Each structure stands twice: as structure tokens, then as C-alpha cells.
Amino acid sequence: MCSADEAKVGELIHCTACGLDFPVPAGNDVPVPAAQRPASSRRAPNGKARAATHIGFKRTMWIPSLAIGLLCAAVGAYCFIPKSPVKLPDLGVEDPQMVTDGEGHAWAIPQGAVLRPHKNGTMWYENTSGYEERAVSADDYVKRQKHAQGRQRGFLGFGIGFFAVAGALVFLSLWMWRDVQMVGGGESRGKQPPE
């Protein structure tokens, strides 16, 4: 509770606990403490009273939260920059197409060629001259290609996550800054000498 001399009735005084300025009431105008008011008259604070809630925390945290939000936005933007492609092994086949056999293995053969399994378990294809050539195993190639695609998708997912965090932090920091400005403006008006 604040106290003041009777000579200051009607003048604005500054409360150091909540940061608000309010007029000193006359003896018979003293407000009833919140705990003794009927339940129906209790309302959530709004305006300056709401802005003054946790004002010390807001003054301390709005700049760090803005800085962290901007840093998260920068990291998110970095995640969207295309990365250098993973180096894939040379298959030694011009314009290859990837085909799989019944066991799930990948083979590289020229476009339009047909994969032909031999009795000994090896894979062959017929070239343009009509001769059969051995198909090249492409298991490692396909595995690296999938890894590169998954890596790029992972970066994009991280980028979206960082942008979401950045948006929330920037919004909160601007909201805290607005409350600090609202309460700060009241304090500066309260410190001016009365006319």
C-alpha cells in the first residue's frame, strides 16, 4: 500500500511497485482492497495496468528475445540456401537408367535397354549392337542419392522450424516493447512538475 500526506490529495503520485501514476484520494475516497471487494467487481487488468504487469521482466527481456528471434531467422534463411550436391559415384554408363531386380538391388543400364538375369545370378543387358554387356551395380549410387535428397529435406524442415521460432520471439519482443513504452510514457508524464 502507498501512503501520502493529506496535502497531496488530488495530485499524481508514482507507485514504485507497479510503475503506475494515480491521484491521491481523499480520506473518504480510499479504494477498498481487492481482497475485500465482491467477486463480481474483480476484473482482469487492461490498458496501462496490464502493461505494468511484470514490467521489470519485460524491460529486461525484450531486447534479448528480439536478438534471438533475428538470429533464428538468419539460421532459417541459411537452411534454405541450396547446399553443394553430394558427389555420386561414376557408373561408367552413358545416360543411365536405374532398374531393380526381384531382390531389390539397383542396376545401371543405358536408356531403353532391358535387364536380363543370367543363370549364374549376374545381370546383363543388350547393347545397341545386339551384344550382351554386364549391368553395373548401382546400389551405392541410389543410396547416396537418397541420402542427398533426405539431407536437403532435413535442411528445409529445420529452416521452417527456425522461422516459426523466430516469428514467435519477434512477436513477443515487440509486444513487451509496446508495454515498456506504454508504462515508460506514463512515468515520464508523472515526473513533470505540476503546473
QUIJOPE-V869906 format. One line per field, one symbol per residue. ss: DSSP state (h for helix, s for strand, l for the rest). phi: phi as a letter, one per 40 degrees, with the letter a starting at -180 (. if undefined). burial: + if it has 9 or more other C-alpha atoms within 8 Angstrom, else -. A space follows every 50 residues. Layout:
# QUIJOPE-V869906
ss=???
phi=???
burial=???
This chain:
# QUIJOPE-V869906
ss=lllllhhhlllsssllllllssslllhhhllllhhhllhhhllllllhhh hlllhhhhhhhhhhhhhhhhhhhhhhhhhllllllllllllllllsssss lllllsssssllllssslllllsssslllllssslsslhhhhhhhhhhhh hhhhhhhhhhhhhhhhhhhhhhhhhhhhhhhhhhhhhhhhlllll
phi=.cbaccccdgccbbcccbgcbaccccdcbcccddccccdcccbccbgccc cccfccccccbccccccccccccccccccccdcccccccccgbcfcbcbb cccgccbbbcdgcbcbccccgcbbaccccgccbccccbcccccccccccc ccccccccccccccccccccccccccccccccccccccccccccc
burial=--------+--++++---+++-++++----------+----------++- ++--+--++-++--++-++++++-+++-++------------+--+-+++ ----++++++--+-+-------+++++-------+++++-++-++--+-- -+--++-++++++-++++++-+++-++-++-++--++--+-----
